[in-house]
Amino acid sequence: MRGDNTSHQNSKLVGPWSDRYDLEEFIAAYHLTPLAAREIFVKFGPQKAELDRKMKELGVRANSGH
């Protein structure tokens, strides 16, 4: 059955509506070095709400384009 994998495949799609950052997007949003961004990702995960909250707690402002 061809439709069996549809929901699994769709769960892999990421777009501007995603609730997760990819590493490059996170780096751009907060003007981070790749190493610093990766360390934060490892510690807190890619969830936008969690990362945005943590960055706000740290006093780091996102780019206006975010």
PyMOL commands that place a pseudoatom at each C-alpha (Angstrom):
pseudoatom trace, name=CA, resn=MET, resi=1, chain=A, elem=C, hetatm=0, pos=[0.000, 0.000, 0.000]
pseudoatom trace, name=CA, resn=ARG, resi=2, chain=A, elem=C, hetatm=0, pos=[1.484, 3.221, -1.113]
pseudoatom trace, name=CA, resn=GLY, resi=3, chain=A, elem=C, hetatm=0, pos=[-0.280, 5.512, 1.382]
pseudoatom trace, name=CA, resn=ASP, resi=4, chain=A, elem=C, hetatm=0, pos=[1.121, 3.735, 4.450]
pseudoatom trace, name=CA, resn=ASN, resi=5, chain=A, elem=C, hetatm=0, pos=[4.252, 5.883, 4.557]
pseudoatom trace, name=CA, resn=THR, resi=6, chain=A, elem=C, hetatm=0, pos=[2.543, 9.195, 3.811]
pseudoatom trace, name=CA, resn=SER, resi=7, chain=A, elem=C, hetatm=0, pos=[2.211, 10.408, 7.409]
pseudoatom trace, name=CA, resn=HIS, resi=8, chain=A, elem=C, hetatm=0, pos=[5.790, 9.364, 8.167]
pseudoatom trace, name=CA, resn=GLN, resi=9, chain=A, elem=C, hetatm=0, pos=[7.091, 11.216, 5.115]
pseudoatom trace, name=CA, resn=ASN, resi=10, chain=A, elem=C, hetatm=0, pos=[5.044, 14.320, 5.904]
pseudoatom trace, name=CA, resn=SER, resi=11, chain=A, elem=C, hetatm=0, pos=[6.413, 14.439, 9.432]
pseudoatom trace, name=CA, resn=LYS, resi=12, chain=A, elem=C, hetatm=0, pos=[9.883, 14.997, 7.950]
pseudoatom trace, name=CA, resn=LEU, resi=13, chain=A, elem=C, hetatm=0, pos=[8.835, 18.131, 6.053]
pseudoatom trace, name=CA, resn=VAL, resi=14, chain=A, elem=C, hetatm=0, pos=[10.000, 21.414, 7.536]
pseudoatom trace, name=CA, resn=GLY, resi=15, chain=A, elem=C, hetatm=0, pos=[8.808, 24.813, 6.494]
pseudoatom trace, name=CA, resn=PRO, resi=16, chain=A, elem=C, hetatm=0, pos=[8.500, 28.345, 7.774]
pseudoatom trace, name=CA, resn=TRP, resi=17, chain=A, elem=C, hetatm=0, pos=[5.556, 27.161, 9.887]
pseudoatom trace, name=CA, resn=SER, resi=18, chain=A, elem=C, hetatm=0, pos=[7.731, 24.677, 11.744]
pseudoatom trace, name=CA, resn=ASP, resi=19, chain=A, elem=C, hetatm=0, pos=[7.956, 24.783, 15.525]
pseudoatom trace, name=CA, resn=ARG, resi=20, chain=A, elem=C, hetatm=0, pos=[11.640, 23.811, 15.342]
pseudoatom trace, name=CA, resn=TYR, resi=21, chain=A, elem=C, hetatm=0, pos=[14.753, 25.706, 14.353]
pseudoatom trace, name=CA, resn=ASP, resi=22, chain=A, elem=C, hetatm=0, pos=[17.268, 24.192, 12.045]
pseudoatom trace, name=CA, resn=LEU, resi=23, chain=A, elem=C, hetatm=0, pos=[20.786, 25.077, 13.137]
pseudoatom trace, name=CA, resn=GLU, resi=24, chain=A, elem=C, hetatm=0, pos=[21.401, 27.640, 10.367]
pseudoatom trace, name=CA, resn=GLU, resi=25, chain=A, elem=C, hetatm=0, pos=[18.117, 29.423, 11.109]
pseudoatom trace, name=CA, resn=PHE, resi=26, chain=A, elem=C, hetatm=0, pos=[18.974, 29.571, 14.830]
pseudoatom trace, name=CA, resn=ILE, resi=27, chain=A, elem=C, hetatm=0, pos=[22.457, 30.945, 14.084]
pseudoatom trace, name=CA, resn=ALA, resi=28, chain=A, elem=C, hetatm=0, pos=[20.968, 33.648, 11.855]
pseudoatom trace, name=CA, resn=ALA, resi=29, chain=A, elem=C, hetatm=0, pos=[18.177, 34.505, 14.287]
pseudoatom trace, name=CA, resn=TYR, resi=30, chain=A, elem=C, hetatm=0, pos=[20.540, 35.185, 17.186]
pseudoatom trace, name=CA, resn=HIS, resi=31, chain=A, elem=C, hetatm=0, pos=[23.852, 36.091, 15.466]
pseudoatom trace, name=CA, resn=LEU, resi=32, chain=A, elem=C, hetatm=0, pos=[25.561, 33.070, 17.040]
pseudoatom trace, name=CA, resn=THR, resi=33, chain=A, elem=C, hetatm=0, pos=[28.717, 31.280, 16.082]
pseudoatom trace, name=CA, resn=PRO, resi=34, chain=A, elem=C, hetatm=0, pos=[28.095, 27.748, 14.822]
pseudoatom trace, name=CA, resn=LEU, resi=35, chain=A, elem=C, hetatm=0, pos=[29.835, 26.273, 17.881]
pseudoatom trace, name=CA, resn=ALA, resi=36, chain=A, elem=C, hetatm=0, pos=[27.781, 28.314, 20.358]
pseudoatom trace, name=CA, resn=ALA, resi=37, chain=A, elem=C, hetatm=0, pos=[24.532, 27.514, 18.542]
pseudoatom trace, name=CA, resn=ARG, resi=38, chain=A, elem=C, hetatm=0, pos=[25.347, 23.806, 18.468]
pseudoatom trace, name=CA, resn=GLU, resi=39, chain=A, elem=C, hetatm=0, pos=[26.073, 23.759, 22.212]
pseudoatom trace, name=CA, resn=ILE, resi=40, chain=A, elem=C, hetatm=0, pos=[22.718, 25.413, 22.907]
pseudoatom trace, name=CA, resn=PHE, resi=41, chain=A, elem=C, hetatm=0, pos=[20.948, 22.970, 20.563]
pseudoatom trace, name=CA, resn=VAL, resi=42, chain=A, elem=C, hetatm=0, pos=[22.515, 19.999, 22.354]
pseudoatom trace, name=CA, resn=LYS, resi=43, chain=A, elem=C, hetatm=0, pos=[21.512, 21.362, 25.743]
pseudoatom trace, name=CA, resn=PHE, resi=44, chain=A, elem=C, hetatm=0, pos=[17.975, 22.575, 24.982]
pseudoatom trace, name=CA, resn=GLY, resi=45, chain=A, elem=C, hetatm=0, pos=[16.891, 20.956, 21.703]
pseudoatom trace, name=CA, resn=PRO, resi=46, chain=A, elem=C, hetatm=0, pos=[15.565, 22.573, 18.525]
pseudoatom trace, name=CA, resn=GLN, resi=47, chain=A, elem=C, hetatm=0, pos=[12.088, 23.617, 19.747]
pseudoatom trace, name=CA, resn=LYS, resi=48, chain=A, elem=C, hetatm=0, pos=[11.576, 27.299, 18.868]
pseudoatom trace, name=CA, resn=ALA, resi=49, chain=A, elem=C, hetatm=0, pos=[9.496, 28.129, 21.942]
pseudoatom trace, name=CA, resn=GLU, resi=50, chain=A, elem=C, hetatm=0, pos=[12.080, 26.618, 24.310]
pseudoatom trace, name=CA, resn=LEU, resi=51, chain=A, elem=C, hetatm=0, pos=[15.079, 28.179, 22.565]
pseudoatom trace, name=CA, resn=ASP, resi=52, chain=A, elem=C, hetatm=0, pos=[13.438, 31.582, 22.286]
pseudoatom trace, name=CA, resn=ARG, resi=53, chain=A, elem=C, hetatm=0, pos=[12.571, 31.467, 25.998]
pseudoatom trace, name=CA, resn=LYS, resi=54, chain=A, elem=C, hetatm=0, pos=[16.122, 30.465, 26.963]
pseudoatom trace, name=CA, resn=MET, resi=55, chain=A, elem=C, hetatm=0, pos=[17.673, 33.138, 24.771]
pseudoatom trace, name=CA, resn=LYS, resi=56, chain=A, elem=C, hetatm=0, pos=[15.359, 35.757, 26.275]
pseudoatom trace, name=CA, resn=GLU, resi=57, chain=A, elem=C, hetatm=0, pos=[16.401, 34.604, 29.774]
pseudoatom trace, name=CA, resn=LEU, resi=58, chain=A, elem=C, hetatm=0, pos=[20.027, 35.063, 28.700]
pseudoatom trace, name=CA, resn=GLY, resi=59, chain=A, elem=C, hetatm=0, pos=[19.251, 38.541, 27.396]
pseudoatom trace, name=CA, resn=VAL, resi=60, chain=A, elem=C, hetatm=0, pos=[19.985, 37.671, 23.770]
pseudoatom trace, name=CA, resn=ARG, resi=61, chain=A, elem=C, hetatm=0, pos=[17.701, 39.414, 21.297]
pseudoatom trace, name=CA, resn=ALA, resi=62, chain=A, elem=C, hetatm=0, pos=[16.613, 37.824, 18.045]
pseudoatom trace, name=CA, resn=ASN, resi=63, chain=A, elem=C, hetatm=0, pos=[17.056, 39.588, 14.698]
pseudoatom trace, name=CA, resn=SER, resi=64, chain=A, elem=C, hetatm=0, pos=[14.024, 41.567, 13.627]
pseudoatom trace, name=CA, resn=GLY, resi=65, chain=A, elem=C, hetatm=0, pos=[13.778, 39.236, 10.618]
pseudoatom trace, name=CA, resn=HIS, resi=66, chain=A, elem=C, hetatm=0, pos=[13.083, 36.290, 12.962]
for i in range(1, 66): cmd.bond("trace and resi %d" % i, "trace and resi %d" % (i + 1))
show_as sticks, trace
zoom trace
